[in-house]
Amino acid sequence: MMPSLFLAHGSPMLAIEETPYTDFLRKLGKTYRPKAIVIFTAHWESRVLTVSSTDDVYETIYDFGGFPPELYAVTYKARGSVKLANDVRERFAQNGIETLADTRRGLDHGSWTLLHRMYPEADIPVVQISVHPFLPPAEQFRIGQALSGLGEHDILVIGSGVTVHNFAEIHWGQSAVEPWAEEFDQWLIDRIAENDCDALFRYKELAPHARRAVPREEHFVPLFIALGAGQGGGKPIYRSYDMGTLSYLCMSFA
């Protein structure tokens, strides 16, 4: 039985740096050994939900610039699964959610940096799914709900994003977290613990510092998808901050 997870992918450097967070990801991969992985990545946006559909080895996409050469040498040679992609699309169709299939796109850093740390052997099939950041939170939750129950088949659903993600508010070299960023995350944790979906769906008006924490929704909506895919309460499984405001909050939804 697999939970659904919301995992912070933060900086691409997590693929090569040794930090408390990368140690957490390594241990998480040993805790859960799924038959397959379905991952929603904030770095693939589309108006129609798009599902990777291939049995081939994925290309590793370096969708970033200005990093050390050794980062661009990392590859993650996981295979896809057409069978699982078809099953996922059927679940969406049964819930009235339109999808497209993609046979060419590789894994972007919202997916491979995390998976490289969790499952370095790249021996677990992966199906990557896009996000539509402008759908309301309730619809993001419904997208996740369509995949509820995959954990019973030992398929791990991951929403890959970041809760507090505002490059204008980053303080390079700062180790202490800014109080406002911490307050926003704590509000999320408390509402999730209370299973208060109504408040969560209205986070823009109710959560402290919401506009500051989430200036654009693409990194935030995977949280609602993971929440919907879960079959019970959610809890934080990791929490730290980098550069003052970049959140590494991770949640598990059992």
C-alpha positions in Angstrom: 0.0 0.0 0.0 1.4 3.3 -1.1 0.5 6.8 0.1 0.4 9.8 -2.2 3.2 12.2 -1.7 3.8 15.9 -2.2 7.6 16.4 -2.6 9.5 19.6 -3.0 12.0 19.6 -5.9 13.6 23.0 -5.0 16.9 23.6 -6.7 18.2 21.2 -9.4 21.4 21.0 -7.3 19.7 18.4 -5.1 20.7 15.9 -7.8 24.3 16.2 -6.9 24.6 17.9 -3.5 24.6 15.9 -0.2 22.2 17.6 2.2 19.8 16.6 5.0 17.0 16.8 2.3 18.8 14.5 -0.1 19.4 12.1 2.8 15.6 12.2 3.5 14.8 11.4 -0.1 17.2 8.5 -0.1 15.6 7.1 3.0 12.1 7.7 1.6 13.0 5.6 -1.4 14.0 2.8 0.9 10.7 3.1 2.8 8.5 2.9 -0.3 9.3 0.5 -3.1 6.5 0.9 -5.6 5.8 -1.2 -8.7 5.5 2.1 -10.7 5.4 5.8 -10.2 3.0 8.5 -11.4 4.4 11.9 -11.0 2.8 15.3 -11.7 5.6 17.9 -12.4 5.3 21.7 -12.1 7.7 22.0 -15.0 5.3 20.6 -17.6 2.3 22.9 -18.1 -0.5 22.3 -20.5 -4.1 23.3 -21.0 -5.1 19.7 -21.4 -3.8 17.2 -18.9 -1.1 15.3 -20.8 0.2 11.9 -19.9 3.5 10.4 -21.0 2.9 7.2 -22.9 6.0 5.2 -23.8 7.8 2.0 -23.0 11.1 3.5 -24.0 13.9 5.0 -21.8 13.2 8.7 -21.1 15.5 11.5 -22.2 16.8 13.5 -19.2 15.7 17.1 -19.8 18.0 19.9 -18.4 15.4 22.6 -18.2 17.6 25.1 -16.4 20.8 27.0 -16.9 23.9 28.3 -15.2 24.7 25.3 -13.0 27.9 23.3 -12.6 28.9 20.9 -15.5 28.5 17.9 -13.3 24.8 18.5 -13.0 24.4 18.2 -16.7 26.2 14.9 -16.6 23.6 13.3 -14.5 21.1 11.1 -16.4 18.1 9.2 -15.2 17.3 6.4 -17.5 13.9 5.2 -16.3 11.5 3.6 -18.6 7.8 4.6 -19.1 4.8 2.3 -19.2 2.2 2.5 -21.9 0.0 0.1 -19.9 0.0 2.3 -16.8 -0.4 5.4 -18.9 -3.5 3.9 -20.5 -4.9 2.9 -17.1 -4.3 6.4 -15.8 -6.0 8.0 -18.8 -9.0 5.6 -18.4 -9.4 6.7 -14.8 -9.4 10.3 -15.9 -11.9 9.6 -18.7 -14.3 7.9 -16.2 -14.2 11.1 -14.2 -14.9 13.4 -17.2 -11.3 14.7 -17.3 -9.9 15.1 -20.8 -6.3 14.0 -21.5 -3.8 13.7 -24.2 -1.0 11.2 -24.6 2.6 12.2 -25.2 5.1 9.8 -26.7 8.2 12.0 -27.0 8.8 14.2 -23.9 11.6 13.3 -21.5 11.7 13.7 -17.7 12.1 17.3 -16.6 13.9 18.3 -13.4 10.7 18.4 -11.4 10.7 14.6 -11.8 14.2 13.2 -12.3 16.1 15.1 -9.6 13.8 13.6 -7.0 13.6 10.2 -8.5 17.4 10.1 -9.0 17.8 10.5 -5.2 14.9 8.1 -4.2 15.5 5.4 -6.8 19.0 5.8 -8.2 18.9 2.5 -10.2 16.1 4.0 -12.3 14.5 0.5 -12.4 10.9 1.5 -11.6 8.6 2.5 -14.5 7.5 6.2 -14.5 4.5 7.9 -15.9 4.9 11.7 -16.0 1.9 14.0 -16.1 1.6 17.7 -16.8 -0.2 20.3 -14.7 -2.7 23.0 -15.7 -1.8 25.7 -13.1 -4.8 27.9 -13.8 -7.5 25.4 -12.8 -9.1 26.2 -9.4 -7.9 24.2 -6.4 -11.0 22.1 -6.2 -10.4 20.9 -9.8 -6.8 20.1 -9.0 -8.1 18.0 -6.1 -10.5 16.2 -8.4 -7.7 15.3 -10.8 -5.9 13.7 -7.8 -9.1 12.0 -6.7 -9.4 10.3 -10.1 -6.2 8.4 -9.2 -7.2 7.6 -5.7 -6.7 3.9 -5.1 -3.6 3.4 -7.2 -1.7 3.1 -3.9 -3.6 -0.2 -3.3 -1.9 -1.5 -6.4 1.6 -0.4 -5.1 1.7 2.6 -7.5 3.2 5.7 -6.0 1.5 9.0 -6.9 3.8 12.0 -6.4 3.0 15.7 -6.8 6.3 17.5 -7.4 6.3 21.2 -6.6 7.1 23.7 -3.9 4.7 25.4 -1.4 6.7 28.7 -1.0 8.2 29.5 -4.3 9.0 33.2 -5.0 12.3 34.0 -6.6 11.8 37.7 -5.9 11.8 36.8 -2.2 14.9 34.6 -2.1 17.8 35.7 0.0 21.0 34.1 -1.3 23.2 32.6 1.4 20.6 33.0 4.2 20.0 29.9 6.3 17.3 31.3 8.7 13.8 31.0 7.4 11.7 34.2 7.0 8.8 34.1 9.5 6.2 34.8 6.8 7.2 31.7 4.8 7.0 29.5 7.8 3.6 30.9 8.8 2.2 30.1 5.3 3.4 26.5 5.5 2.1 26.1 9.0 -1.3 27.2 7.9 -1.3 24.6 5.2 -0.2 21.9 7.6 -2.9 22.8 10.1 -5.7 22.9 7.6 -4.6 19.6 6.1 -4.5 18.0 9.6 -8.1 19.3 10.1 -9.1 17.9 6.7 -10.4 21.4 6.0 -10.6 21.3 2.2 -12.9 24.3 2.0 -10.3 26.5 3.6 -7.5 25.0 1.5 -9.4 25.6 -1.7 -9.8 29.3 -0.5 -6.1 29.6 0.5 -5.7 32.8 -1.6 -8.0 34.7 0.7 -7.5 32.8 4.0 -3.9 31.8 4.2 -1.4 34.3 5.7 1.0 35.7 3.0 -0.6 33.6 0.3 0.2 36.0 -2.6 3.7 36.3 -1.4 4.2 32.6 -1.1 2.5 31.7 -4.3 2.9 34.4 -6.9 2.2 31.8 -9.6 0.4 28.5 -9.1 2.4 26.0 -11.2 4.5 24.8 -8.2 1.7 24.9 -5.8 -1.1 22.9 -7.5 0.7 19.5 -7.2 -0.1 19.8 -3.5 -3.8 19.7 -4.2 -3.4 16.8 -6.7 -1.5 14.7 -4.1 -4.1 15.6 -1.5 -6.9 14.3 -3.8 -5.0 11.1 -4.6 -4.6 10.3 -0.9 -7.2 8.2 0.9 -6.9 9.7 4.4 -5.3 12.5 6.4 -2.1 14.2 5.5 1.0 14.9 7.6 4.3 16.6 7.1 7.2 14.2 6.6 10.0 16.7 6.0 10.3 20.5 6.5 13.2 22.8 5.9 14.0 26.0 4.1 16.8 27.3 1.9 17.8 30.9 1.0 15.3 32.3 3.5 12.1 31.4 1.8 12.4 28.4 -0.5 10.3 25.7 1.2 11.2 22.0 1.3 8.0 21.0 3.0 6.9 17.5 2.0 3.6 15.8 2.8 2.3 12.3 2.9 -1.4 11.5 2.3 -2.1 8.0 3.5 
